[in-house]
Amino acid sequence: MREARGAAQWLKTQNRLQHPVTSIFIGGGTPSLLPSKHLKNLFEVLAQEFPWDPQIEITLEANPETITEGLAEKWKAETPINRISMGAQSFQPEYLKALERLGSAEKICEAAGILKKSGFLNFNLDLIIGIPQQTPAQIKKDIEWAVELGPTHLSNYNLTLKPGHALFKKLPNDDDSADLYETARLTLKACGYEQYEISNYARPGFECTHNLLYWTGGDFLGLGPSAASRFFWDGVFQHRKQLADYSQYLNQQAFEAVPWNISSREQTQLEALFLELRPNKGINVERFFNKYGLDLTKSSKLPMLEKTGFVEMQKPTLRLTDKGRLVADTLVCELI
């Protein structure tokens, strides 16, 4: 709350607080464990310090095993939260165990029921694909189970681990990962969910505002230890990462004590292309050039990527194809 007040004051003095807030996202960690009275106090401060868009999306991340009827009723009655994002990961015990998750399929189902009963009809479920030994049939089973719970949004993330992790050497190879991804995409499509980004699917009209902000070059302010902020100022991205050490964070006297890091023009272009090519609707190349100074139509690799079916250009829009989404990161390096 103190940081929010300090950030708002600093942004006002810099004349940077020019647009209403369209999204508030409380996470990661397990913020559903925070007593609702503290959430209520936090939202009161945020509403005092920042202008809110009338259609603001306010998401709370929650582990299914932490959701109770009492908590959900308090969130509904005492806070402006209007969206919940739950980490389901999988409905199958062997995969939950492999991921060291404490929950169960029964608890995920129970939590979804509680949310709907309490009036939280807009909720997301996170699923993981690429767990060692996972098959396309099991991916399909997980998705169909998730769909039965009626989420408005489903995120389907590939399991990513660092070398040295116990499961790292057991991860599927690229071809098997592509098969799992395609199974997930086609299953979700058949269930009525529209893919709007590489890993994200939604019922029509329920695309995540907060996610879209990241993928369209929007500004965001992060509050709390290790929280990241990004603003597009003076033609480049400027980033700020809050102190990670909790004691140092609590002793911080002024928001401006942590400096902003100014990206170069080239770094900004690369970051923007990496993020803004991910949504299915693609990039408006004219807008991209006007904002970032990079003319994607002049990329020497573009004709070859079009011919081989990785991207398609229908001016003014450049977008990835289904084939291209499988190798999106590589394509960004080819286009820049």
C-alpha positions in Angstrom: 0.0 0.0 0.0 2.8 2.4 0.8 4.6 1.5 -2.4 1.4 2.1 -4.4 1.0 5.6 -2.9 4.6 6.4 -3.7 4.5 5.0 -7.2 1.3 7.0 -8.0 2.8 10.2 -6.7 6.0 9.7 -8.6 4.2 8.9 -11.9 2.0 12.0 -11.4 5.1 14.2 -11.0 6.6 12.7 -14.1 3.3 13.2 -16.0 3.2 9.5 -16.7 -0.2 8.7 -15.2 -2.2 9.6 -18.3 -4.5 6.6 -18.8 -6.9 4.7 -16.6 -5.9 1.2 -15.3 -7.5 -1.5 -17.4 -6.2 -4.5 -15.4 -5.1 -5.5 -11.9 -3.5 -8.9 -11.4 -2.8 -10.2 -7.9 -0.1 -13.0 -8.2 2.1 -15.1 -8.4 2.7 -17.0 -5.2 -0.5 -17.9 -3.5 -2.3 -14.6 -2.8 -5.5 -16.5 -2.1 -4.0 -17.2 1.3 -4.0 -13.4 2.1 -6.9 -12.6 4.4 -9.6 -10.8 2.5 -9.4 -7.7 4.8 -5.9 -7.1 3.5 -7.0 -7.4 -0.1 -9.9 -5.0 0.6 -7.5 -2.5 2.1 -5.1 -2.8 -0.8 -7.9 -2.3 -3.4 -9.1 0.8 -1.5 -5.6 2.4 -1.8 -5.3 1.4 -5.5 -8.7 3.0 -6.2 -7.7 6.2 -4.4 -4.3 6.5 -6.1 -5.1 5.4 -9.7 -7.9 6.1 -12.1 -9.7 2.8 -13.0 -11.4 2.0 -16.4 -15.1 1.2 -15.9 -14.5 -2.2 -17.4 -11.4 -3.0 -15.4 -10.5 -6.7 -15.1 -9.3 -7.7 -11.6 -7.7 -11.2 -11.4 -6.7 -13.1 -8.3 -4.4 -16.1 -8.7 -5.4 -19.0 -6.5 -4.4 -22.6 -5.9 -7.5 -24.9 -5.9 -6.7 -26.4 -2.5 -6.9 -22.9 -0.9 -10.4 -22.0 -2.1 -13.2 -22.4 0.4 -16.8 -21.2 0.3 -16.0 -18.7 3.1 -13.1 -17.2 1.2 -14.9 -16.9 -2.1 -17.9 -15.3 -0.5 -15.7 -12.7 1.1 -13.9 -12.0 -2.1 -17.2 -11.4 -3.8 -18.7 -9.3 -1.0 -15.6 -7.3 0.1 -13.4 -6.8 -2.9 -13.8 -5.8 -6.6 -12.2 -9.0 -7.8 -14.1 -10.2 -10.9 -11.8 -13.0 -12.3 -10.0 -15.9 -10.7 -7.0 -17.8 -12.2 -6.5 -21.3 -10.9 -3.4 -23.5 -11.4 -4.9 -26.9 -12.2 -1.9 -28.2 -14.1 -3.4 -31.7 -14.5 -6.3 -33.8 -13.3 -4.2 -37.0 -13.3 -2.5 -38.0 -10.0 0.7 -39.3 -11.5 1.3 -35.9 -13.2 0.4 -33.8 -10.2 2.9 -35.9 -8.2 5.6 -35.4 -10.8 5.0 -31.7 -10.7 5.1 -31.8 -6.9 1.6 -30.4 -6.6 -0.4 -30.9 -3.5 -3.8 -30.8 -5.1 -6.1 -33.4 -6.7 -8.6 -33.6 -9.5 -11.4 -33.7 -6.8 -10.1 -30.5 -5.2 -9.9 -28.7 -8.6 -13.5 -29.7 -9.3 -14.6 -28.7 -5.9 -12.9 -25.3 -6.2 -14.5 -24.6 -9.6 -17.9 -25.4 -8.1 -17.3 -23.0 -5.2 -16.3 -20.2 -7.6 -19.4 -20.6 -9.7 -21.7 -20.8 -6.7 -20.1 -17.6 -5.3 -20.7 -15.8 -8.6 -17.2 -16.0 -10.1 -18.3 -17.2 -13.5 -15.2 -15.7 -15.2 -12.3 -18.0 -14.2 -9.2 -19.5 -15.8 -7.6 -22.9 -15.5 -3.9 -23.4 -16.1 -2.9 -26.7 -17.7 0.6 -28.0 -18.3 1.6 -30.0 -21.3 4.9 -31.8 -21.9 5.1 -33.5 -18.6 7.4 -36.6 -18.9 5.5 -39.7 -20.1 2.4 -37.6 -21.0 0.7 -38.8 -24.2 -1.7 -37.0 -26.6 -4.6 -39.1 -25.3 -3.9 -38.0 -21.7 -3.6 -34.3 -22.8 -7.0 -34.7 -24.5 -8.4 -36.3 -21.3 -7.1 -33.4 -19.1 -8.6 -30.8 -21.4 -12.0 -32.5 -21.6 -12.1 -32.7 -17.8 -11.2 -29.0 -17.5 -13.8 -28.0 -20.1 -16.5 -29.9 -18.0 -15.9 -27.4 -15.2 -17.0 -24.4 -17.4 -14.0 -22.1 -17.3 -14.2 -19.0 -19.6 -10.4 -19.2 -20.3 -7.8 -22.0 -20.5 -4.0 -21.5 -20.5 -2.0 -24.4 -21.9 1.7 -24.0 -20.9 4.6 -26.1 -22.0 6.6 -27.5 -19.1 9.9 -25.6 -19.0 12.7 -26.7 -16.7 16.3 -25.8 -16.3 19.2 -28.3 -16.7 19.9 -30.0 -13.5 16.2 -30.5 -12.6 15.3 -34.1 -11.9 12.8 -34.2 -14.8 14.9 -32.2 -17.3 16.3 -35.2 -19.2 12.9 -36.8 -19.3 11.2 -34.0 -21.1 9.7 -34.9 -24.6 11.7 -34.1 -27.7 10.7 -31.4 -30.1 8.6 -33.6 -32.3 6.7 -35.1 -29.4 6.2 -31.7 -27.9 4.7 -30.5 -31.2 2.3 -33.5 -31.2 1.2 -32.7 -27.7 0.7 -29.0 -28.6 -1.3 -29.8 -31.7 -3.5 -32.3 -29.7 -4.2 -29.6 -27.2 -5.0 -26.9 -29.8 -7.4 -29.1 -31.8 -9.1 -30.4 -28.7 -9.7 -27.0 -27.3 -11.0 -25.8 -30.7 -13.4 -28.7 -30.9 -14.7 -27.7 -27.4 -15.4 -24.1 -28.5 -12.4 -22.3 -27.2 -10.7 -19.9 -29.5 -6.9 -19.7 -29.5 -5.9 -16.1 -29.3 -2.3 -16.5 -28.3 0.3 -19.4 -28.5 -0.6 -20.8 -25.1 -4.0 -19.2 -24.4 -7.6 -20.0 -25.3 -10.9 -18.4 -24.4 -14.6 -18.4 -24.9 -15.5 -15.5 -27.2 -15.2 -12.2 -25.3 -13.2 -13.6 -22.4 -9.7 -13.1 -23.6 -7.5 -12.0 -20.7 -7.1 -8.3 -20.7 -3.9 -8.5 -18.5 -2.2 -11.0 -20.9 -3.1 -8.9 -23.9 -1.5 -5.9 -22.3 1.9 -7.6 -22.2 1.5 -8.7 -25.9 0.5 -5.3 -27.2 3.4 -3.2 -25.8 1.2 -1.8 -22.9 2.6 -0.2 -19.8 2.4 -2.0 -16.5 3.4 -1.2 -12.9 4.5 -4.0 -10.6 4.1 -3.6 -6.8 5.8 -5.9 -4.3 9.2 -7.6 -3.8 10.8 -8.6 -7.2 7.8 -7.2 -9.1 8.6 -6.0 -12.6 7.4 -2.8 -14.3 7.6 -1.7 -17.9 6.7 1.6 -19.6 7.1 2.7 -23.2 8.6 6.1 -22.7 10.5 8.3 -25.2 10.4 5.7 -27.9 11.9 2.8 -26.0 10.9 0.3 -23.2 12.0 1.2 -19.7 12.1 -1.6 -17.1 12.2 -1.6 -13.3 12.5 -4.5 -11.0 11.6 -4.0 -7.4 14.0 -5.1 -4.6 13.9 -8.9 -4.0 15.1 -8.9 -0.4 12.1 -8.5 1.8 13.8 -6.6 4.6 15.3 -4.2 2.1 12.0 -3.8 0.4 10.3 -2.9 3.7 12.9 -0.4 4.5 12.7 1.3 1.1 11.7 5.0 1.7 10.9 6.2 -1.8 9.6 4.6 -5.0 12.3 6.3 -7.1 15.0 4.7 -4.9 14.9 1.8 -7.4 16.0 3.1 -10.8 14.6 2.4 -14.2 16.7 0.7 -16.9 16.4 2.2 -20.3 16.5 -0.2 -23.2 18.2 0.5 -26.5 16.1 1.0 -29.6 17.3 -2.5 -30.8 16.4 -4.2 -27.5 13.0 -2.6 -27.6 12.3 -3.7 -31.1 13.4 -7.3 -30.3 11.2 -7.4 -27.1 8.2 -5.9 -28.9 8.5 -8.4 -31.8 9.0 -11.4 -29.5 5.8 -10.5 -27.5 3.5 -8.9 -30.2 3.9 -11.7 -32.7 2.5 -14.2 -30.2 -1.3 -13.3 -30.5 -3.1 -15.0 -33.3 -4.3 -11.7 -34.8 -0.7 -10.8 -35.5 1.0 -7.5 -35.9 -0.2 -4.4 -37.7 3.1 -3.7 -39.5 2.3 0.0 -40.0 1.5 0.6 -36.3 4.6 -1.4 -35.4 6.8 0.8 -37.6 5.3 4.0 -36.3 5.8 2.9 -32.7 9.1 1.1 -32.8 10.8 2.2 -36.0 11.2 -1.3 -37.4 9.7 -2.0 -40.9 9.0 -5.8 -40.8 8.0 -5.7 -44.5 11.7 -5.1 -45.3 12.9 -8.2 -43.5 15.1 -10.2 -45.9 13.8 -13.5 -44.6 10.1 -12.6 -44.9 9.5 -13.9 -48.4 11.1 -17.3 -47.5 9.1 -17.6 -44.3 5.9 -16.8 -46.3 6.8 -19.3 -49.0 7.5 -22.1 -46.4 4.2 -21.4 -44.6 5.5 -20.1 -41.3 4.0 -16.7 -41.5 1.4 -15.0 -43.7 1.2 -11.3 -44.7 -2.1 -9.8 -45.5 -1.3 -6.1 -45.3 -1.2 -4.5 -43.0 -1.1 -7.6 -40.8 1.7 -10.1 -40.3 0.8 -13.2 -38.4 2.1 -16.6 -37.5 0.5 -19.7 -39.0 -0.4 -22.8 -37.0 2.9 -24.2 -38.2 4.8 -21.0 -37.3 3.5 -21.0 -33.7 5.5 -24.2 -33.1 8.8 -22.3 -33.7 7.8 -18.7 -32.8 10.9 -17.8 -30.9 13.1 -18.9 -33.8 11.1 -16.9 -36.3 11.5 -13.7 -34.3 15.3 -14.0 -34.7 14.8 -14.5 -38.4 12.6 -11.5 -38.9 14.5 -8.9 -36.9 
